[in-house]
């Protein structure tokens, strides 16, 4: 059965798949960096005593977590330009989708990690003469960040895999490139298997890095 497939021929399509890998990594890195910033901001907002800040943060988290990534991608690429009167390129739209989606989930990770720190830590900081912001920065946040590492790693991996949904808005990532090659050359088994191996290599590499970082932070 395996002999019927031209596995060696996949080598000829590695440049096209390489382009897909480049855009997958580009969108993932940019989206996750922005998403982490959004997550930190809205995560803190979720524990804020200011009702407006808390309300806005909660709306953002619930709206994003309550809608599928695919729907978000379609809305941002096709509907948002009609509202703002400005067309968005597929790459820009893809980064926005990953950033907004990962940011909402990271916000909950941040909220949970900060809430898990004993309340006495904040009081201890105040007793040392630190204000609330300084106590959060120097005492609470370092401890909370260590607890965020495992769930952040899982979220990073999920967000990387979510980029595969961006082919619907014509982002030339791995799935998009693989579909083009398979449609033109009728080699779906070889190409989609190779695409799956690319994703597996990315996620396994990230898992190794995250485990190393986690060990370093806990020693």
TATA-V745494 format. One record per pair of residues at least 4 apart in sequence whose C-alpha atoms are under 8 Angstrom apart, sorted by the first residue. I is the first residue (numbers start at 0). J is the second residue. If there is no record, write none. Layout:
i = [I	I]
j = [J	J]
This chain:
i = [0	4	4	4	5	5	5	6	8	9	9	9	9	12	12	13	14	15	15	16	16	16	16	16	17	18	18	18	18	18	19	19	19	19	19	19	19	20	20	20	20	21	21	22	22	22	22	22	23	23	23	23	23	23	24	24	25	26	26	26	26	26	26	27	27	27	27	27	27	28	29	29	29	30	30	30	30	30	30	30	30	31	31	31	31	31	31	31	32	32	33	33	33	34	34	34	34	34	34	34	34	34	35	35	35	35	35	36	36	37	37	37	37	37	37	38	38	38	38	38	38	38	38	38	39	39	39	39	39	40	40	41	41	41	41	41	42	42	42	42	42	42	42	42	43	43	43	43	44	44	44	45	45	45	45	45	45	45	46	46	46	47	47	48	49	50	51	52	53	54	55	56	57	58	59	59	60	60	60	60	60	61	61	62	63	63	63	63	64	64	64	66	66	67	68	68	68	68	68	69	69	69	69	70	71	71	72	72	72	72	72	72	72	73	73	73	73	74	74	75	75	75	75	76	76	76	76	76	76	77	78	79	80	80	80	80	81	81	87	87	88	89	89	89	89	90	90	91	92	93	93	93	93	94	95	96	97	97	97	97	98	99	100	101	101	101	101	102	103	104	104	105	105	105	106	107	108	108	108	108	109	109	109	109	110	111	112	112	112	112	112	113	113	113	115	116	116	116	116	117	118	119	120	120	120	121	121	121	121	121	121	122	123	124	124	124	124	124	124	125	125	125	125	129	129	130	131	132	133	133	134	134	135	135	136	136	137	138	139	140	141	142	143	144	145	145	145	147	148	148	148	149	149	149	150	151	152	152	152	152	153	154	155	156	156	156	157	158	159	159	160	161	162	162	163	163	163	163	165	165	165	166	166	166	166	166	169	170	171	171	172	173	173	174	174	175	176	177	177	177	177	178	178	179	180	180	180	180	181	181	181	181	181	182	182	186	187	188	189	190	191	192	193	194	195	196	197	198	199	200	201	202	203	204	205	206	207	208	209	210	211	212	213	214]
j = [4	186	188	189	9	186	189	189	12	13	189	190	193	16	180	17	18	19	176	20	173	176	177	194	21	22	171	172	173	176	23	171	172	173	174	175	176	24	172	173	197	25	172	26	170	171	172	173	27	159	162	163	172	173	28	159	29	30	90	93	94	97	162	31	94	97	158	159	162	32	33	94	98	34	94	95	96	97	98	99	101	35	97	98	101	102	155	158	36	98	37	98	102	38	97	98	99	100	101	102	103	105	39	98	101	102	105	40	102	41	98	99	102	103	106	42	101	102	103	104	105	106	107	109	43	102	105	106	109	44	106	45	56	60	103	106	46	56	105	106	107	108	109	110	47	106	109	110	52	53	56	52	53	54	56	57	106	110	53	110	114	52	53	53	53	54	55	56	57	58	59	60	61	62	63	103	64	103	104	106	107	65	103	66	67	99	100	103	100	103	104	70	71	71	72	96	100	161	164	73	164	165	167	74	75	96	76	92	93	96	165	167	168	77	78	167	168	78	79	79	80	92	96	80	87	88	89	92	168	81	82	83	84	85	86	87	85	86	91	92	92	93	168	169	170	94	170	95	96	97	162	165	170	98	99	100	101	158	161	162	102	103	104	105	154	155	158	106	107	108	154	109	151	154	110	111	112	147	150	151	113	143	144	147	114	115	116	143	144	146	147	139	140	143	143	120	139	142	143	121	122	123	124	138	139	125	131	134	135	138	139	126	127	128	129	130	131	134	138	129	130	131	134	133	134	134	135	136	137	138	138	139	139	140	140	141	141	142	143	144	145	146	147	148	213	216	217	151	152	209	213	153	209	213	154	155	156	205	206	209	157	158	159	160	202	205	161	162	163	202	198	165	166	172	172	173	174	175	169	170	172	170	171	172	174	175	175	175	175	176	176	177	194	178	194	179	180	181	190	191	194	182	187	183	184	185	186	190	185	186	187	190	191	186	187	190	191	192	193	194	195	196	197	198	199	200	201	202	203	204	205	206	207	208	209	210	211	212	213	214	215	216	217	218]
